[in-house]
Amino acid sequence: MSLLPMDRADLIEIVGKAIKNWHRDDLATSRLHELRIVKNELKSHPRNEPTELALRLAVKSILQNALDMLAKKEPDYHNILQLRFMDKLTLSATSDQIHKSIPTIARNQNDAFESITDMLIEQEKEAAEYAAQDQEWRLPDPTYTKLFGVSDVIDNITKLLINRDDYFMVALVGMGGIGKSSLAREIARQVIRAFQFHDVIWIHFTQETNTLVRSPESIYAHVVSQLANKLVANLPPMGVAQQEKLIRQHITKLPYFIVIDNLELEHDIAPLVERLQSLTNPSKILFGSRSHPPQPTVYCYNLTEIPQNDAYEFVKYLTRNTNVDQVPPLLFTKIYKAVGGNPLALRLVVSLLKHLPFREILPTIENGRDDTYQMYQRIYLRIWRVLTAEAKAVLMAMAMADLDLGIESDDLKELCMLDANVFWRAIRELRYNSLLEYHGTAEDRTYTIHRLTETFILKDIVKLFDDL
């Protein structure tokens, strides 16, 4: 859905025709029902009313509100419309009653249509802004305040998605920590602001989901269940086939923008793409995946490292926002040579610099580009060793939380069984070391951790220490 489903000139003509046909039953067939304000008004009418009657009532309600506003703003214009189309007087009779010439009445009548149209456009803009804010609110909270080196990627993928005739499936492909989720969120935000889609739906695969949901059938069933429950509130239990039918009724009629984030393997995404293709057009799907879907119907964008100059700006930004000395260019060149432009790796290296001189960190990150898994394991192990016991306790308690939804501070504190002052010191320590992320406001905050933090600390390192 664009900001306006038709241009102003067309809308003036449509408004004029609707007012001229005020007493006719075909009012519901006017294109006014495409406006958000009419659709919002339609929701307030009883569901058991016939569709055409409900549409006619909704259109009339919106037009009546505009006429009431016109009566206050331009009472003469309102009087002409009232006499001509509500009271059904001819031009001649209207002329006799208000003592104006027929050409003047005709001109005022057209001016009135323009005034009403401009009122509807302003209302439509307000409704669109409200819808956009609601959709943005339902996106995952950002884990960033600024993105580096990806503005062209965001612009290009956004253009691809809002072009109705282009690819209906797009995949952001890259290794863990490269920034797929952050990029997908920013793309979703810009897609929302393009006003081309009816709504946005975000489905996130957590570590737990990827562990429990392994077969192609179970992955597809999980996605279908998530889609159905996000499309329809309080959905009663039903099978996959019924959910599929319900989804099709929604997303093949109105364009939805769907994000499916955090898929890991090719055997996860390939069968899923195959089955979801029939649910696209006009709806579109953006995947975040570590592997390429093989289907040629999917546009794949390979996320590579942030270019060195942008990566250096990122590191300078991180050090400005922490209490770390500025990283000189020569030192950064060594860091970049070791870990490349992976945002999470750079963030973690900056965290280590808060505790250790670079000469002690270098062996940890050497040859990181050759073996990313080993590099992350060594980095997380070094960070783990500098944490206090209380910070470790908080981090391990996160293993019991739903990391997709996050955990509130009171619940996390209860799991840790720590004194309030000690708990909050541990929270600050984890945030300081880039191991804890939070969403929401200061009054309503939930905590979560990055997917790789979960993998390496809660799975690998804790297990390593348990086995010793």
N, C-alpha and C positions, 0 to 999 in steps of 0.2 A: 504494500500500500504506500503510495506516495503521500506527501503532505496534503495534497488535494488530488482527488481522483479525476478532476477535469480542470481546464484552465478557467480563468475568471470570465472570459467572454462566453464560454459555453455555460458556465454556472448562472450567469445573468439570464441567459435564454431559458435555462431549465427552471429557474425560480419564477420568471415571468409566466411561463406556461403553466406551472403548478398553481400559481395564484389565479390565473385566468380559468383554470379548471377546478376551482375550489369546491364546487358542489358535485363534481363527477366522481364516479367510483374508481376510475383509472388513475387516480392520484398516486396510488401505490406503485404504479409502473414507471414513474419518473425516476431519473437517475439520482435523485436526492437520497435514496436509500443507501447509496454508496458512501455517504458522509459518515464519519465517526460519530458525530453528534446525534444523527438519526439512529445509528446502531445502538448507541448508549441509551437513547430514549426507548428504543424497542425492548431493551432488557427489563424496563419497568412495567411493561404491560403483561397481563396474565398469559401464561403459556398455552392455555386452552383456547385462546382466540384463534380464528382462522388467520393464516399468514397474511393474506392480502388486507384483511381488516386491521390487523396489528400494524402493518406497514403504513396504511393510510392514516391511522391514528398517530403514529410516531411522526410522520412527515408533517401532519397538520399541527401537532403540538410544537414542533420546532419552528414552523412558519408563524404560528400564532404568537410565540414568544418574540420573534423578530418584529412582527406587526405591532405588538405592544410597545416595544422599544422605539419603533418608528413614530408611534403616536406621541411619544414624549419629545423625540428629537425633531421630527418634521410633521407636525399635526396636519398641515394642509395635504401633504403627500398621503398620509394615512387616510384622511377623509376621502380622497379620490379613490383609493383602492377599496375602501369600505363600500362606497356607493356603487362602484363599477362591478365588483366581483363578488362581494358578500351579499349586497342588496340587489344585485343583478340589474342595475340601471344601464341604459344605453349611454353612449357618449353624448348624445343630444340632450337626454334627460339630466345627465350629470351636469352638463354645461348650464342648463336652465337653473338648476338648484344652487350651484355655487358661483354662478355669474362669471364664469371663465370661458374663453373661446375653446373650441374643440381642439385646435392645434396645441394650445397651451396645456390642456388636460392630457393630451397624448404625450407631450414632452415630459410633463411632471410625472406621469405614470411610469415612463421608462426610467426617469431619475429615481423614482421610488424603488423600482426593481434593483437598480444598482446599489442603492443604500442598503437594502435588505441583504443583497449578496455580500456586501462588504462586512456586514454584521456576522453573517454565517461563516465567512472566511476567518474572522477573528476568533469566533467560537471554535472553529475547526482547528485552528492553530493551538489554542489552549488545550483542547482535547488531545491533540497529537503530542503535545509536550507532557501532559499528564501521563499518557500511555507510555511514552519513552522513559520517563522517570521511573515508572512502575517496573518496566522491563529491565532497566539498568539495576534497580534495587534487587531484582531476583537473580542477577549474575553473581558468581562467587565474588567475595570481597577481594579487591586487588592486594597482591603481596608486594607491590612496587609503588613507588611514587613517580618514577620516571623510567622510560624504556630507552635503551641506547642502541643505535645502529640498525634499527628495524623499521624506520619510518616508510621507506620505499616498499618494503614487504607488506606492511599494513595497508598502504594505499592500493597496491596492486591486487591483493587478495580481496579487499573490500569491493573494489570495482568489479572484480570477477563475480562476486556473490550477488551484488545488487543488479547486475545485468541479467534480466529475466531469461534471456535466450542463451546464456552461457552455461558452463558446467553446473550440474545440480549437486555434485559431490566434490568436495575439496579436502585434501589431506595435508596437514602440517606434519612433516616427518623429520625426526631428529632424535639424537641420543638423549638420555635422561639428563636433566639440568640445563638443557640448551635454551629453555624458556618457552616451550610449546604452549603451556597453559596460560602464561601471562600474555603471550601474543594472541592466542585465541580469544581471551577476554577483551583485549583492546580492539580486535577486529569486530567482535560481537557488539561492542559499544558503538563503534562507528557504523556498523550495519543498522543498528537500531535508529541512529540519527539520520539515516538515509530514508526512513519511513517507507520501505518497500515491502516489509513483512508484517503480517497480522500480529505475530507474537514470537517470542524467543524461548527456547527450551534448552536447558543445559543438563547433560547427563555426564557424571564423572565416575570413572572406574577407580576405586580405591585399591590399595594393596590387598585388603581383605577380599574385595570383590574379585580381583584377578586371581587370587588363590583358590577361592571357593567355586567360582564360575569358570570352568575350564573348557568344556566341550562347546563346539559351535552352536549346538541346540540350546544349551544353557545360557550362553552369551546373548544369543538372539532373544531368548525368553526374558532375560534381565532387561535388555534395552526396551523391548515391547512393553513390559510391565512399567518401567519408569516413564515411558512416553504416555501410556494410557493414564497413569495416575497424575501426571502433570497436566494433561489436557482436561481431565474431568475430576473435579473435587469429590471426595468421599465415594470413590468408585467401589462398588461391591466386589467381592472375590469372583473371578471369572477366568476361563482358560485363555491360552495364547490366541487361539483362533478368534474368540470373541473380542479380545483386546485389539487384535489386528484389524478387525472390521470397524471397531469404534474409531481407531486411529485414522483409518482410511477415510472415514466420513468427515474428519476434521481437516487433515493436512493435504488432501488432494483437492479440496474445494477452496481453501484459503491458504495463502503462502505463509508457512512457518519457517523460521530459521532455527535449526537444531544443531547443537554442538555436542559431540560425543568425544570426551576427552580421556586421555591416559590409557589408551589401548597399547598393549605391549608387543605382541608377536604377530607375524603374518597370518598364522592359522587362527588368530583372534579376529583380525580385521577383514580378511578376504571373504570368508563365508558370510560375515555380517553385511558387507557391502553388497554382495550378490542378492541377499534377501531384502535389503532396505531400498534397493533401486526402484522397486515398484511403488514405493511410498513418496517418491520425489516428484517434482514438477506439478504444481508450482513451488512446493516447498524445497528447501535446500539443506544440505547437511555438511558441517565442517567437522572433520576428524582430527584428533591429536594422537599421533601414533609413533612408535619407535620403528615401525617397518612399513614398507610400501604395500598398499593394496595393488594386486596385479591387474585389476580391471582398467581398460583404457578409458572408461567412462568417468574415472576419477582424476581430477587434476591434482597432481602431487607437487608440493613445494618442499624442497629439501632445505631444512634449517641448518645452516653451517655456523661456524664460529663468528662472533662479532669481530669485525675488522679491527686491526691493532689500534688505530687512532681512537675509534669509538670505545674500545675496551679500556684504553687509558683514561678516557673521560669518565667511564663508569667507575674505575678504581679511585680516581680523584674524588668523585661524588661520594663513594663509600667512606673514604677516609675523612672527608669534611663532616660527615654525619656521625662519625665515631671519634674517639679520642686517640686516633692513630696518626703518627707523623705522616706527612705527605710522602708518597712513594716517588722517588726520583726516576726520571726517564730510563736511566741505565738499569736500575733494579727492576723496573717494570718490564723492560725488554727480556730480562732473564725469566721473569714470571710467565710472560706471554709465551716464550719459547717452550716452557715446560708444560703449561696447562692449556695454552691456546685461549680462544675467546669464549670459553664456556662460562656463562654468567654465574652459575652456582659455584663452580670451582674457584672463580675469581673472588666471589664473596667469602668463601671459606678460607682462602689464603689470606685475605685481609683480616679475617677473624684470628688466624694463627699469629699474624704480625702483632696483634695486641699483647701476645704473651711471649713470643720467641723472636730472636734475631733471625734475619733471613738465612744466614749460613746454616742454621739448624733446621730450617724449613725446607731448604733446597733438596736434600736427599729424599724428603717425603714426596715431593712433586716431580722429581726428575723422570723423564720419559713418560709423563702423564698422557701425552697424545698417543703413545704407542699402546698403552694398556690403561684405558679409562677406569675400568673396574678396580684394578689394583691401586690406581692413584686415589680414587675416592675412599677406598678402604683405609689407606694409610693416612689420608687427611683426617677422616673422621676419628681414627684411632688416636691421632695426636691431640685432637680437640677433646676427645673423651678423657684423656689422661690429665688435662689441665682443669677439668671441671671439679667443683666441690662435690662432696657426697650428696648434699641436698639437691643440687642441680641434676645430678644423675638420677636421684629418686623421682624427681618431677618428670624427667624425660622418660624413664621406664614406665611411669604411671600412664603416660600417653598411649602406651600399647593397649591399655584397656578401654580407650576412648574410641568413638566412631569418628575417625579422622576425616571422613567426608563432611560431616556436620560440624566437627569441632567439639570442644568441651568447655563448659563455663568454668570460671575460676573457682567458684565455691565447690563444684563437683571435683575438680582437679585437686584442690587443697585437701578435700576429704579422702581422696584416693591416696595421696602422699602421706597423710597423717603427720603434717608438719605444722609447727606454730606459724601464725599468720605472718609475723615479721620475717621469719626464716623462709617461708614460702615465697614471699614477694621478692626477697633478695635472690632466691634461686631463679625466679621468673626473669628478673632483670639480667641475671648472668646468662641465661639461655638466649635471651633476645640479643644481648651484647655479642654473643658468639654465633649469631645467625642460625641458631638451631630451633627457634620457636617463632611461629608466625601467629598473628592475631587478626581477628575480623571484628567488625562492629565498632561501636562507640565505647567510650570509657565507662558508660553506665551499663552497656549491654555488650560485653565482649566475650568472644569464644576463642579458644586457642587450638592450633593444629600445628603439624610439622610437615616439611617438604617430603615428598614421596621418597627421595633418595636418603634423607635422614632416617626415615622409617626403615628402609631396607638395610642400611649399613649399621645403624646404631641399635635399633630395636631388634634386628634379626641377627646380623653377623657378629657385632662386637659384644653385645650382652651375652650371646650364646658362647662366644669365645671365652669370656670371663667365667661363665658358669661351668665350662668344661675344665677349667684349670684346677 
